[in-house]
Amino acid sequence: MVRKVWVTVKPKSKRPAIALLEDGTLLVRLASPPVDGKANAELVGAIAEYYAIPKSRVTITSGLTAKRKLIEIQDA
């Protein structure tokens, strides 16, 4: 089963965190800057940790260079 989740990313945050917003979007605060894919790599790791799944099951479907991204999560 594939689950799709909209994510809003805030790079270069002092305190990394994940919050679920009222509209179902995840707000993810990342320490990494949005340079050379560092923030995207940290995002995949954070989402994998949040859902307690391996990083290999998390894919950024759209928004690689945007703050609003569509994430695809493969469930077991």
PDB file of N, H, CA, C and O in Angstrom:
ATOM      1  N   MET A   1       0.841  -1.177   0.000  1.00  0.00           N
ATOM      2  CA  MET A   1       0.000   0.000   0.000  1.00  0.00           C
ATOM      3  C   MET A   1       0.892   1.249   0.000  1.00  0.00           C
ATOM      4  O   MET A   1       1.907   1.301   0.694  1.00  0.00           O
ATOM      5  N   VAL A   2       0.496   2.237  -0.781  1.00  0.00           N
ATOM      6  H   VAL A   2      -0.329   2.194  -1.345  1.00  0.00           H
ATOM      7  CA  VAL A   2       1.261   3.479  -0.877  1.00  0.00           C
ATOM      8  C   VAL A   2       0.451   4.611  -0.254  1.00  0.00           C
ATOM      9  O   VAL A   2      -0.723   4.798  -0.570  1.00  0.00           O
ATOM     10  N   ARG A   3       1.092   5.353   0.626  1.00  0.00           N
ATOM     11  H   ARG A   3       2.046   5.201   0.883  1.00  0.00           H
ATOM     12  CA  ARG A   3       0.453   6.495   1.270  1.00  0.00           C
ATOM     13  C   ARG A   3       1.143   7.757   0.768  1.00  0.00           C
ATOM     14  O   ARG A   3       2.370   7.807   0.691  1.00  0.00           O
ATOM     15  N   LYS A   4       0.358   8.777   0.427  1.00  0.00           N
ATOM     16  H   LYS A   4      -0.639   8.736   0.490  1.00  0.00           H
ATOM     17  CA  LYS A   4       0.930  10.052  -0.027  1.00  0.00           C
ATOM     18  C   LYS A   4       0.637  11.116   1.019  1.00  0.00           C
ATOM     19  O   LYS A   4      -0.485  11.235   1.511  1.00  0.00           O
ATOM     20  N   VAL A   5       1.660  11.883   1.345  1.00  0.00           N
ATOM     21  H   VAL A   5       2.571  11.787   0.945  1.00  0.00           H
ATOM     22  CA  VAL A   5       1.560  12.892   2.391  1.00  0.00           C
ATOM     23  C   VAL A   5       2.155  14.196   1.879  1.00  0.00           C
ATOM     24  O   VAL A   5       3.251  14.204   1.318  1.00  0.00           O
ATOM     25  N   TRP A   6       1.433  15.301   2.070  1.00  0.00           N
ATOM     26  H   TRP A   6       0.542  15.295   2.525  1.00  0.00           H
ATOM     27  CA  TRP A   6       1.980  16.623   1.749  1.00  0.00           C
ATOM     28  C   TRP A   6       2.817  17.091   2.925  1.00  0.00           C
ATOM     29  O   TRP A   6       2.420  16.955   4.082  1.00  0.00           O
ATOM     30  N   VAL A   7       3.981  17.643   2.614  1.00  0.00           N
ATOM     31  H   VAL A   7       4.304  17.753   1.674  1.00  0.00           H
ATOM     32  CA  VAL A   7       4.921  18.095   3.630  1.00  0.00           C
ATOM     33  C   VAL A   7       5.340  19.522   3.316  1.00  0.00           C
ATOM     34  O   VAL A   7       5.630  19.851   2.165  1.00  0.00           O
ATOM     35  N   THR A   8       5.370  20.367   4.335  1.00  0.00           N
ATOM     36  H   THR A   8       5.135  20.100   5.270  1.00  0.00           H
ATOM     37  CA  THR A   8       5.942  21.707   4.219  1.00  0.00           C
ATOM     38  C   THR A   8       7.254  21.692   4.990  1.00  0.00           C
ATOM     39  O   THR A   8       7.289  21.318   6.162  1.00  0.00           O
ATOM     40  N   VAL A   9       8.327  22.099   4.331  1.00  0.00           N
ATOM     41  H   VAL A   9       8.299  22.403   3.379  1.00  0.00           H
ATOM     42  CA  VAL A   9       9.670  22.016   4.910  1.00  0.00           C
ATOM     43  C   VAL A   9      10.164  23.404   5.300  1.00  0.00           C
ATOM     44  O   VAL A   9      10.012  24.367   4.548  1.00  0.00           O
ATOM     45  N   LYS A  10      10.756  23.489   6.487  1.00  0.00           N
ATOM     46  H   LYS A  10      10.879  22.706   7.098  1.00  0.00           H
ATOM     47  CA  LYS A  10      11.408  24.716   6.962  1.00  0.00           C
ATOM     48  C   LYS A  10      12.880  24.384   7.195  1.00  0.00           C
ATOM     49  O   LYS A  10      13.237  23.909   8.274  1.00  0.00           O
ATOM     50  N   PRO A  11      13.745  24.626   6.199  1.00  0.00           N
ATOM     51  CA  PRO A  11      15.169  24.318   6.376  1.00  0.00           C
ATOM     52  C   PRO A  11      15.861  25.331   7.288  1.00  0.00           C
ATOM     53  O   PRO A  11      15.332  26.411   7.553  1.00  0.00           O
ATOM     54  N   LYS A  12      17.047  24.963   7.761  1.00  0.00           N
ATOM     55  H   LYS A  12      17.476  24.086   7.546  1.00  0.00           H
ATOM     56  CA  LYS A  12      17.883  25.810   8.620  1.00  0.00           C
ATOM     57  C   LYS A  12      17.178  26.213   9.909  1.00  0.00           C
ATOM     58  O   LYS A  12      17.341  27.341  10.375  1.00  0.00           O
ATOM     59  N   SER A  13      16.404  25.313  10.484  1.00  0.00           N
ATOM     60  H   SER A  13      16.272  24.397  10.106  1.00  0.00           H
ATOM     61  CA  SER A  13      15.729  25.586  11.752  1.00  0.00           C
ATOM     62  C   SER A  13      16.677  25.298  12.911  1.00  0.00           C
ATOM     63  O   SER A  13      17.543  24.428  12.820  1.00  0.00           O
ATOM     64  N   LYS A  14      16.501  26.034  13.990  1.00  0.00           N
ATOM     65  H   LYS A  14      15.798  26.740  14.063  1.00  0.00           H
ATOM     66  CA  LYS A  14      17.340  25.821  15.165  1.00  0.00           C
ATOM     67  C   LYS A  14      16.975  24.526  15.876  1.00  0.00           C
ATOM     68  O   LYS A  14      17.843  23.836  16.411  1.00  0.00           O
ATOM     69  N   ARG A  15      15.669  24.197  15.879  1.00  0.00           N
ATOM     70  H   ARG A  15      14.964  24.757  15.445  1.00  0.00           H
ATOM     71  CA  ARG A  15      15.207  22.980  16.544  1.00  0.00           C
ATOM     72  C   ARG A  15      14.464  22.097  15.545  1.00  0.00           C
ATOM     73  O   ARG A  15      13.307  22.380  15.233  1.00  0.00           O
ATOM     74  N   PRO A  16      15.088  21.039  15.036  1.00  0.00           N
ATOM     75  CA  PRO A  16      14.391  20.133  14.115  1.00  0.00           C
ATOM     76  C   PRO A  16      13.190  19.485  14.807  1.00  0.00           C
ATOM     77  O   PRO A  16      13.281  19.062  15.960  1.00  0.00           O
ATOM     78  N   ALA A  17      12.069  19.412  14.094  1.00  0.00           N
ATOM     79  H   ALA A  17      11.994  19.756  13.158  1.00  0.00           H
ATOM     80  CA  ALA A  17      10.847  18.834  14.659  1.00  0.00           C
ATOM     81  C   ALA A  17       9.864  18.525  13.541  1.00  0.00           C
ATOM     82  O   ALA A  17       9.995  19.023  12.423  1.00  0.00           O
ATOM     83  N   ILE A  18       8.878  17.693  13.862  1.00  0.00           N
ATOM     84  H   ILE A  18       8.772  17.288  14.770  1.00  0.00           H
ATOM     85  CA  ILE A  18       7.794  17.380  12.936  1.00  0.00           C
ATOM     86  C   ILE A  18       6.483  17.641  13.656  1.00  0.00           C
ATOM     87  O   ILE A  18       6.295  17.211  14.794  1.00  0.00           O
ATOM     88  N   ALA A  19       5.570  18.352  12.984  1.00  0.00           N
ATOM     89  H   ALA A  19       5.723  18.701  12.059  1.00  0.00           H
ATOM     90  CA  ALA A  19       4.258  18.643  13.554  1.00  0.00           C
ATOM     91  C   ALA A  19       3.188  18.345  12.511  1.00  0.00           C
ATOM     92  O   ALA A  19       3.376  18.608  11.323  1.00  0.00           O
ATOM     93  N   LEU A  20       2.076  17.798  12.959  1.00  0.00           N
ATOM     94  H   LEU A  20       1.923  17.584  13.924  1.00  0.00           H
ATOM     95  CA  LEU A  20       0.943  17.529  12.084  1.00  0.00           C
ATOM     96  C   LEU A  20       0.005  18.728  12.139  1.00  0.00           C
ATOM     97  O   LEU A  20      -0.490  19.082  13.209  1.00  0.00           O
ATOM     98  N   LEU A  21      -0.241  19.354  10.990  1.00  0.00           N
ATOM     99  H   LEU A  21       0.161  19.067  10.121  1.00  0.00           H
ATOM    100  CA  LEU A  21      -1.123  20.515  10.921  1.00  0.00           C
ATOM    101  C   LEU A  21      -2.575  20.068  10.777  1.00  0.00           C
ATOM    102  O   LEU A  21      -2.840  18.906  10.466  1.00  0.00           O
ATOM    103  N   GLU A  22      -3.510  20.978  11.002  1.00  0.00           N
ATOM    104  H   GLU A  22      -3.295  21.922  11.255  1.00  0.00           H
ATOM    105  CA  GLU A  22      -4.939  20.661  10.962  1.00  0.00           C
ATOM    106  C   GLU A  22      -5.398  20.126   9.616  1.00  0.00           C
ATOM    107  O   GLU A  22      -6.319  19.310   9.562  1.00  0.00           O
ATOM    108  N   ASP A  23      -4.775  20.566   8.527  1.00  0.00           N
ATOM    109  H   ASP A  23      -4.027  21.229   8.571  1.00  0.00           H
ATOM    110  CA  ASP A  23      -5.192  20.125   7.192  1.00  0.00           C
ATOM    111  C   ASP A  23      -4.564  18.788   6.788  1.00  0.00           C
ATOM    112  O   ASP A  23      -4.748  18.341   5.655  1.00  0.00           O
ATOM    113  N   GLY A  24      -3.826  18.147   7.697  1.00  0.00           N
ATOM    114  H   GLY A  24      -3.677  18.510   8.616  1.00  0.00           H
ATOM    115  CA  GLY A  24      -3.216  16.856   7.406  1.00  0.00           C
ATOM    116  C   GLY A  24      -1.803  16.945   6.865  1.00  0.00           C
ATOM    117  O   GLY A  24      -1.150  15.921   6.662  1.00  0.00           O
ATOM    118  N   THR A  25      -1.324  18.155   6.630  1.00  0.00           N
ATOM    119  H   THR A  25      -1.855  18.987   6.795  1.00  0.00           H
ATOM    120  CA  THR A  25       0.037  18.376   6.146  1.00  0.00           C
ATOM    121  C   THR A  25       1.020  18.228   7.304  1.00  0.00           C
ATOM    122  O   THR A  25       0.720  18.616   8.434  1.00  0.00           O
ATOM    123  N   LEU A  26       2.181  17.672   7.022  1.00  0.00           N
ATOM    124  H   LEU A  26       2.425  17.357   6.104  1.00  0.00           H
ATOM    125  CA  LEU A  26       3.238  17.618   8.023  1.00  0.00           C
ATOM    126  C   LEU A  26       4.123  18.852   7.868  1.00  0.00           C
ATOM    127  O   LEU A  26       4.533  19.188   6.757  1.00  0.00           O
ATOM    128  N   LEU A  27       4.413  19.517   8.963  1.00  0.00           N
ATOM    129  H   LEU A  27       4.080  19.244   9.865  1.00  0.00           H
ATOM    130  CA  LEU A  27       5.373  20.620   8.982  1.00  0.00           C
ATOM    131  C   LEU A  27       6.667  20.046   9.538  1.00  0.00           C
ATOM    132  O   LEU A  27       6.723  19.620  10.691  1.00  0.00           O
ATOM    133  N   VAL A  28       7.706  20.037   8.712  1.00  0.00           N
ATOM    134  H   VAL A  28       7.661  20.384   7.775  1.00  0.00           H
ATOM    135  CA  VAL A  28       8.978  19.439   9.112  1.00  0.00           C
ATOM    136  C   VAL A  28      10.033  20.532   9.168  1.00  0.00           C
ATOM    137  O   VAL A  28      10.328  21.179   8.164  1.00  0.00           O
ATOM    138  N   ARG A  29      10.595  20.729  10.347  1.00  0.00           N
ATOM    139  H   ARG A  29      10.355  20.203  11.163  1.00  0.00           H
ATOM    140  CA  ARG A  29      11.678  21.694  10.533  1.00  0.00           C
ATOM    141  C   ARG A  29      12.993  20.919  10.497  1.00  0.00           C
ATOM    142  O   ARG A  29      13.186  19.961  11.246  1.00  0.00           O
ATOM    143  N   LEU A  30      13.897  21.352   9.609  1.00  0.00           N
ATOM    144  H   LEU A  30      13.741  22.130   9.000  1.00  0.00           H
ATOM    145  CA  LEU A  30      15.165  20.658   9.397  1.00  0.00           C
ATOM    146  C   LEU A  30      16.338  21.556   9.740  1.00  0.00           C
ATOM    147  O   LEU A  30      16.264  22.772   9.560  1.00  0.00           O
ATOM    148  N   ALA A  31      17.417  20.970  10.230  1.00  0.00           N
ATOM    149  H   ALA A  31      17.477  19.982  10.375  1.00  0.00           H
ATOM    150  CA  ALA A  31      18.619  21.738  10.547  1.00  0.00           C
ATOM    151  C   ALA A  31      19.440  22.032   9.294  1.00  0.00           C
ATOM    152  O   ALA A  31      20.130  23.049   9.234  1.00  0.00           O
ATOM    153  N   SER A  32      19.374  21.160   8.302  1.00  0.00           N
ATOM    154  H   SER A  32      18.813  20.333   8.351  1.00  0.00           H
ATOM    155  CA  SER A  32      20.194  21.293   7.092  1.00  0.00           C
ATOM    156  C   SER A  32      19.732  22.437   6.201  1.00  0.00           C
ATOM    157  O   SER A  32      18.541  22.744   6.143  1.00  0.00           O
ATOM    158  N   PRO A  33      20.680  23.069   5.502  1.00  0.00           N
ATOM    159  CA  PRO A  33      20.309  24.092   4.522  1.00  0.00           C
ATOM    160  C   PRO A  33      19.838  23.428   3.226  1.00  0.00           C
ATOM    161  O   PRO A  33      20.187  22.277   2.964  1.00  0.00           O
ATOM    162  N   PRO A  34      19.056  24.133   2.420  1.00  0.00           N
ATOM    163  CA  PRO A  34      18.574  23.555   1.159  1.00  0.00           C
ATOM    164  C   PRO A  34      19.631  23.644   0.052  1.00  0.00           C
ATOM    165  O   PRO A  34      19.401  24.258  -0.989  1.00  0.00           O
ATOM    166  N   VAL A  35      20.778  23.027   0.291  1.00  0.00           N
ATOM    167  H   VAL A  35      20.964  22.528   1.137  1.00  0.00           H
ATOM    168  CA  VAL A  35      21.894  23.085  -0.650  1.00  0.00           C
ATOM    169  C   VAL A  35      22.349  21.660  -0.964  1.00  0.00           C
ATOM    170  O   VAL A  35      22.538  20.846  -0.060  1.00  0.00           O
ATOM    171  N   ASP A  36      22.522  21.369  -2.247  1.00  0.00           N
ATOM    172  H   ASP A  36      22.368  22.029  -2.981  1.00  0.00           H
ATOM    173  CA  ASP A  36      23.037  20.070  -2.702  1.00  0.00           C
ATOM    174  C   ASP A  36      22.235  18.883  -2.174  1.00  0.00           C
ATOM    175  O   ASP A  36      22.796  17.810  -1.953  1.00  0.00           O
ATOM    176  N   GLY A  37      20.943  19.061  -1.971  1.00  0.00           N
ATOM    177  H   GLY A  37      20.488  19.933  -2.151  1.00  0.00           H
ATOM    178  CA  GLY A  37      20.087  17.957  -1.548  1.00  0.00           C
ATOM    179  C   GLY A  37      20.210  17.572  -0.084  1.00  0.00           C
ATOM    180  O   GLY A  37      19.654  16.556   0.334  1.00  0.00           O
ATOM    181  N   LYS A  38      20.933  18.369   0.709  1.00  0.00           N
ATOM    182  H   LYS A  38      21.384  19.194   0.370  1.00  0.00           H
ATOM    183  CA  LYS A  38      21.117  18.037   2.127  1.00  0.00           C
ATOM    184  C   LYS A  38      19.796  18.049   2.887  1.00  0.00           C
ATOM    185  O   LYS A  38      19.532  17.153   3.689  1.00  0.00           O
ATOM    186  N   ALA A  39      18.970  19.055   2.641  1.00  0.00           N
ATOM    187  H   ALA A  39      19.185  19.783   1.990  1.00  0.00           H
ATOM    188  CA  ALA A  39      17.680  19.138   3.330  1.00  0.00           C
ATOM    189  C   ALA A  39      16.765  17.994   2.900  1.00  0.00           C
ATOM    190  O   ALA A  39      16.049  17.436   3.731  1.00  0.00           O
ATOM    191  N   ASN A  40      16.775  17.637   1.619  1.00  0.00           N
ATOM    192  H   ASN A  40      17.356  18.090   0.943  1.00  0.00           H
ATOM    193  CA  ASN A  40      15.944  16.526   1.148  1.00  0.00           C
ATOM    194  C   ASN A  40      16.379  15.209   1.786  1.00  0.00           C
ATOM    195  O   ASN A  40      15.537  14.394   2.161  1.00  0.00           O
ATOM    196  N   ALA A  41      17.680  15.001   1.909  1.00  0.00           N
ATOM    197  H   ALA A  41      18.364  15.663   1.604  1.00  0.00           H
ATOM    198  CA  ALA A  41      18.185  13.779   2.542  1.00  0.00           C
ATOM    199  C   ALA A  41      17.776  13.729   4.011  1.00  0.00           C
ATOM    200  O   ALA A  41      17.374  12.679   4.511  1.00  0.00           O
ATOM    201  N   GLU A  42      17.880  14.867   4.705  1.00  0.00           N
ATOM    202  H   GLU A  42      18.206  15.721   4.299  1.00  0.00           H
ATOM    203  CA  GLU A  42      17.461  14.915   6.106  1.00  0.00           C
ATOM    204  C   GLU A  42      15.954  14.704   6.222  1.00  0.00           C
ATOM    205  O   GLU A  42      15.485  14.060   7.161  1.00  0.00           O
ATOM    206  N   LEU A  43      15.194  15.247   5.266  1.00  0.00           N
ATOM    207  H   LEU A  43      15.574  15.770   4.503  1.00  0.00           H
ATOM    208  CA  LEU A  43      13.741  15.079   5.265  1.00  0.00           C
ATOM    209  C   LEU A  43      13.360  13.605   5.151  1.00  0.00           C
ATOM    210  O   LEU A  43      12.505  13.128   5.898  1.00  0.00           O
ATOM    211  N   VAL A  44      13.978  12.888   4.234  1.00  0.00           N
ATOM    212  H   VAL A  44      14.672  13.276   3.627  1.00  0.00           H
ATOM    213  CA  VAL A  44      13.680  11.459   4.062  1.00  0.00           C
ATOM    214  C   VAL A  44      13.969  10.706   5.362  1.00  0.00           C
ATOM    215  O   VAL A  44      13.184   9.852   5.775  1.00  0.00           O
ATOM    216  N   GLY A  45      15.083  11.019   5.996  1.00  0.00           N
ATOM    217  H   GLY A  45      15.721  11.712   5.660  1.00  0.00           H
ATOM    218  CA  GLY A  45      15.420  10.382   7.268  1.00  0.00           C
ATOM    219  C   GLY A  45      14.436  10.718   8.373  1.00  0.00           C
ATOM    220  O   GLY A  45      14.067   9.850   9.165  1.00  0.00           O
ATOM    221  N   ALA A  46      14.010  11.970   8.431  1.00  0.00           N
ATOM    222  H   ALA A  46      14.309  12.675   7.788  1.00  0.00           H
ATOM    223  CA  ALA A  46      13.065  12.398   9.464  1.00  0.00           C
ATOM    224  C   ALA A  46      11.700  11.741   9.279  1.00  0.00           C
ATOM    225  O   ALA A  46      11.079  11.306  10.249  1.00  0.00           O
ATOM    226  N   ILE A  47      11.235  11.668   8.029  1.00  0.00           N
ATOM    227  H   ILE A  47      11.740  12.021   7.241  1.00  0.00           H
ATOM    228  CA  ILE A  47       9.943  11.032   7.752  1.00  0.00           C
ATOM    229  C   ILE A  47      10.012   9.540   8.077  1.00  0.00           C
ATOM    230  O   ILE A  47       9.077   8.984   8.653  1.00  0.00           O
ATOM    231  N   ALA A  48      11.115   8.896   7.709  1.00  0.00           N
ATOM    232  H   ALA A  48      11.874   9.348   7.240  1.00  0.00           H
ATOM    233  CA  ALA A  48      11.287   7.470   8.006  1.00  0.00           C
ATOM    234  C   ALA A  48      11.268   7.227   9.512  1.00  0.00           C
ATOM    235  O   ALA A  48      10.661   6.264   9.979  1.00  0.00           O
ATOM    236  N   GLU A  49      11.925   8.087  10.264  1.00  0.00           N
ATOM    237  H   GLU A  49      12.419   8.870   9.885  1.00  0.00           H
ATOM    238  CA  GLU A  49      11.934   7.952  11.723  1.00  0.00           C
ATOM    239  C   GLU A  49      10.545   8.210  12.307  1.00  0.00           C
ATOM    240  O   GLU A  49      10.120   7.503  13.221  1.00  0.00           O
ATOM    241  N   TYR A  50       9.839   9.207  11.794  1.00  0.00           N
ATOM    242  H   TYR A  50      10.183   9.782  11.052  1.00  0.00           H
ATOM    243  CA  TYR A  50       8.498   9.560  12.273  1.00  0.00           C
ATOM    244  C   TYR A  50       7.524   8.392  12.109  1.00  0.00           C
ATOM    245  O   TYR A  50       6.730   8.107  13.006  1.00  0.00           O
ATOM    246  N   TYR A  51       7.593   7.715  10.950  1.00  0.00           N
ATOM    247  H   TYR A  51       8.238   7.947  10.222  1.00  0.00           H
ATOM    248  CA  TYR A  51       6.695   6.590  10.677  1.00  0.00           C
ATOM    249  C   TYR A  51       7.308   5.243  11.068  1.00  0.00           C
ATOM    250  O   TYR A  51       6.673   4.206  10.873  1.00  0.00           O
ATOM    251  N   ALA A  52       8.522   5.237  11.614  1.00  0.00           N
ATOM    252  H   ALA A  52       9.038   6.079  11.773  1.00  0.00           H
ATOM    253  CA  ALA A  52       9.227   4.028  12.042  1.00  0.00           C
ATOM    254  C   ALA A  52       9.346   3.012  10.906  1.00  0.00           C
ATOM    255  O   ALA A  52       9.000   1.841  11.059  1.00  0.00           O
ATOM    256  N   ILE A  53       9.842   3.490   9.763  1.00  0.00           N
ATOM    257  H   ILE A  53      10.123   4.442   9.639  1.00  0.00           H
ATOM    258  CA  ILE A  53      10.054   2.642   8.590  1.00  0.00           C
ATOM    259  C   ILE A  53      11.454   2.912   8.046  1.00  0.00           C
ATOM    260  O   ILE A  53      12.059   3.926   8.394  1.00  0.00           O
ATOM    261  N   PRO A  54      11.983   2.028   7.200  1.00  0.00           N
ATOM    262  CA  PRO A  54      13.294   2.284   6.590  1.00  0.00           C
ATOM    263  C   PRO A  54      13.247   3.458   5.608  1.00  0.00           C
ATOM    264  O   PRO A  54      12.210   3.734   5.006  1.00  0.00           O
ATOM    265  N   LYS A  55      14.373   4.138   5.457  1.00  0.00           N
ATOM    266  H   LYS A  55      15.216   3.914   5.946  1.00  0.00           H
ATOM    267  CA  LYS A  55      14.465   5.269   4.528  1.00  0.00           C
ATOM    268  C   LYS A  55      14.145   4.857   3.099  1.00  0.00           C
ATOM    269  O   LYS A  55      13.656   5.669   2.314  1.00  0.00           O
ATOM    270  N   SER A  56      14.415   3.609   2.755  1.00  0.00           N
ATOM    271  H   SER A  56      14.812   2.948   3.393  1.00  0.00           H
ATOM    272  CA  SER A  56      14.184   3.132   1.390  1.00  0.00           C
ATOM    273  C   SER A  56      12.711   3.130   1.007  1.00  0.00           C
ATOM    274  O   SER A  56      12.387   3.027  -0.176  1.00  0.00           O
ATOM    275  N   ARG A  57      11.816   3.241   1.979  1.00  0.00           N
ATOM    276  H   ARG A  57      12.079   3.324   2.940  1.00  0.00           H
ATOM    277  CA  ARG A  57      10.375   3.255   1.699  1.00  0.00           C
ATOM    278  C   ARG A  57       9.809   4.664   1.570  1.00  0.00           C
ATOM    279  O   ARG A  57       8.603   4.834   1.389  1.00  0.00           O
ATOM    280  N   VAL A  58      10.671   5.673   1.663  1.00  0.00           N
ATOM    281  H   VAL A  58      11.650   5.535   1.811  1.00  0.00           H
ATOM    282  CA  VAL A  58      10.233   7.072   1.571  1.00  0.00           C
ATOM    283  C   VAL A  58      10.785   7.677   0.284  1.00  0.00           C
ATOM    284  O   VAL A  58      11.985   7.604   0.021  1.00  0.00           O
ATOM    285  N   THR A  59       9.897   8.279  -0.522  1.00  0.00           N
ATOM    286  H   THR A  59       8.922   8.339  -0.308  1.00  0.00           H
ATOM    287  CA  THR A  59      10.295   8.895  -1.785  1.00  0.00           C
ATOM    288  C   THR A  59       9.680  10.280  -1.901  1.00  0.00           C
ATOM    289  O   THR A  59       8.505  10.468  -1.587  1.00  0.00           O
ATOM    290  N   ILE A  60      10.468  11.249  -2.348  1.00  0.00           N
ATOM    291  H   ILE A  60      11.423  11.096  -2.603  1.00  0.00           H
ATOM    292  CA  ILE A  60       9.932  12.576  -2.642  1.00  0.00           C
ATOM    293  C   ILE A  60       9.400  12.516  -4.068  1.00  0.00           C
ATOM    294  O   ILE A  60      10.173  12.428  -5.022  1.00  0.00           O
ATOM    295  N   THR A  61       8.074  12.564  -4.209  1.00  0.00           N
ATOM    296  H   THR A  61       7.446  12.636  -3.434  1.00  0.00           H
ATOM    297  CA  THR A  61       7.429  12.423  -5.513  1.00  0.00           C
ATOM    298  C   THR A  61       7.467  13.721  -6.302  1.00  0.00           C
ATOM    299  O   THR A  61       7.750  13.709  -7.501  1.00  0.00           O
ATOM    300  N   SER A  62       7.188  14.837  -5.646  1.00  0.00           N
ATOM    301  H   SER A  62       6.958  14.846  -4.673  1.00  0.00           H
ATOM    302  CA  SER A  62       7.250  16.133  -6.327  1.00  0.00           C
ATOM    303  C   SER A  62       7.687  17.201  -5.343  1.00  0.00           C
ATOM    304  O   SER A  62       7.500  17.068  -4.134  1.00  0.00           O
ATOM    305  N   GLY A  63       8.276  18.266  -5.881  1.00  0.00           N
ATOM    306  H   GLY A  63       8.429  18.374  -6.864  1.00  0.00           H
ATOM    307  CA  GLY A  63       8.713  19.383  -5.060  1.00  0.00           C
ATOM    308  C   GLY A  63      10.148  19.272  -4.586  1.00  0.00           C
ATOM    309  O   GLY A  63      10.477  19.750  -3.501  1.00  0.00           O
ATOM    310  N   LEU A  64      11.006  18.651  -5.376  1.00  0.00           N
ATOM    311  H   LEU A  64      10.739  18.263  -6.257  1.00  0.00           H
ATOM    312  CA  LEU A  64      12.403  18.488  -4.958  1.00  0.00           C
ATOM    313  C   LEU A  64      13.082  19.810  -4.622  1.00  0.00           C
ATOM    314  O   LEU A  64      13.951  19.850  -3.751  1.00  0.00           O
ATOM    315  N   THR A  65      12.700  20.891  -5.298  1.00  0.00           N
ATOM    316  H   THR A  65      11.994  20.858  -6.005  1.00  0.00           H
ATOM    317  CA  THR A  65      13.326  22.190  -5.035  1.00  0.00           C
ATOM    318  C   THR A  65      12.362  23.174  -4.385  1.00  0.00           C
ATOM    319  O   THR A  65      12.659  24.366  -4.304  1.00  0.00           O
ATOM    320  N   ALA A  66      11.218  22.694  -3.924  1.00  0.00           N
ATOM    321  H   ALA A  66      10.976  21.726  -3.990  1.00  0.00           H
ATOM    322  CA  ALA A  66      10.209  23.566  -3.310  1.00  0.00           C
ATOM    323  C   ALA A  66      10.097  23.265  -1.815  1.00  0.00           C
ATOM    324  O   ALA A  66      10.548  22.220  -1.347  1.00  0.00           O
ATOM    325  N   LYS A  67       9.496  24.185  -1.082  1.00  0.00           N
ATOM    326  H   LYS A  67       9.129  25.034  -1.462  1.00  0.00           H
ATOM    327  CA  LYS A  67       9.271  23.961   0.346  1.00  0.00           C
ATOM    328  C   LYS A  67       8.080  23.045   0.595  1.00  0.00           C
ATOM    329  O   LYS A  67       7.999  22.400   1.640  1.00  0.00           O
ATOM    330  N   ARG A  68       7.165  22.987  -0.349  1.00  0.00           N
ATOM    331  H   ARG A  68       7.230  23.511  -1.199  1.00  0.00           H
ATOM    332  CA  ARG A  68       6.004  22.093  -0.234  1.00  0.00           C
ATOM    333  C   ARG A  68       6.263  20.881  -1.122  1.00  0.00           C
ATOM    334  O   ARG A  68       6.471  21.015  -2.328  1.00  0.00           O
ATOM    335  N   LYS A  69       6.249  19.703  -0.516  1.00  0.00           N
ATOM    336  H   LYS A  69       6.080  19.594   0.464  1.00  0.00           H
ATOM    337  CA  LYS A  69       6.618  18.480  -1.225  1.00  0.00           C
ATOM    338  C   LYS A  69       5.545  17.413  -1.046  1.00  0.00           C
ATOM    339  O   LYS A  69       4.826  17.397  -0.047  1.00  0.00           O
ATOM    340  N   LEU A  70       5.450  16.535  -2.020  1.00  0.00           N
ATOM    341  H   LEU A  70       6.034  16.548  -2.831  1.00  0.00           H
ATOM    342  CA  LEU A  70       4.581  15.368  -1.923  1.00  0.00           C
ATOM    343  C   LEU A  70       5.485  14.168  -1.675  1.00  0.00           C
ATOM    344  O   LEU A  70       6.369  13.860  -2.473  1.00  0.00           O
ATOM    345  N   ILE A  71       5.242  13.497  -0.549  1.00  0.00           N
ATOM    346  H   ILE A  71       4.524  13.748   0.100  1.00  0.00           H
ATOM    347  CA  ILE A  71       6.046  12.356  -0.140  1.00  0.00           C
ATOM    348  C   ILE A  71       5.224  11.086  -0.328  1.00  0.00           C
ATOM    349  O   ILE A  71       4.042  11.041   0.011  1.00  0.00           O
ATOM    350  N   GLU A  72       5.863  10.060  -0.870  1.00  0.00           N
ATOM    351  H   GLU A  72       6.824  10.096  -1.145  1.00  0.00           H
ATOM    352  CA  GLU A  72       5.219   8.760  -1.048  1.00  0.00           C
ATOM    353  C   GLU A  72       5.852   7.783  -0.064  1.00  0.00           C
ATOM    354  O   GLU A  72       7.072   7.632  -0.015  1.00  0.00           O
ATOM    355  N   ILE A  73       4.998   7.118   0.724  1.00  0.00           N
ATOM    356  H   ILE A  73       4.006   7.240   0.685  1.00  0.00           H
ATOM    357  CA  ILE A  73       5.467   6.187   1.741  1.00  0.00           C
ATOM    358  C   ILE A  73       4.958   4.795   1.404  1.00  0.00           C
ATOM    359  O   ILE A  73       3.751   4.579   1.297  1.00  0.00           O
ATOM    360  N   GLN A  74       5.874   3.855   1.239  1.00  0.00           N
ATOM    361  H   GLN A  74       6.855   4.030   1.327  1.00  0.00           H
ATOM    362  CA  GLN A  74       5.528   2.459   0.947  1.00  0.00           C
ATOM    363  C   GLN A  74       5.330   1.732   2.276  1.00  0.00           C
ATOM    364  O   GLN A  74       6.267   1.622   3.068  1.00  0.00           O
ATOM    365  N   ASP A  75       4.131   1.241   2.521  1.00  0.00           N
ATOM    366  H   ASP A  75       3.371   1.330   1.878  1.00  0.00           H
ATOM    367  CA  ASP A  75       3.872   0.455   3.728  1.00  0.00           C
ATOM    368  C   ASP A  75       4.158  -1.011   3.453  1.00  0.00           C
ATOM    369  O   ASP A  75       4.081  -1.473   2.315  1.00  0.00           O
ATOM    370  N   ALA A  76       4.486  -1.725   4.503  1.00  0.00           N
ATOM    371  H   ALA A  76       4.548  -1.349   5.428  1.00  0.00           H
ATOM    372  CA  ALA A  76       4.790  -3.159   4.349  1.00  0.00           C
ATOM    373  C   ALA A  76       3.530  -3.971   4.147  1.00  0.00           C
ATOM    374  O   ALA A  76       3.600  -5.191   4.000  1.00  0.00           O
TER     375      ALA A  76
END
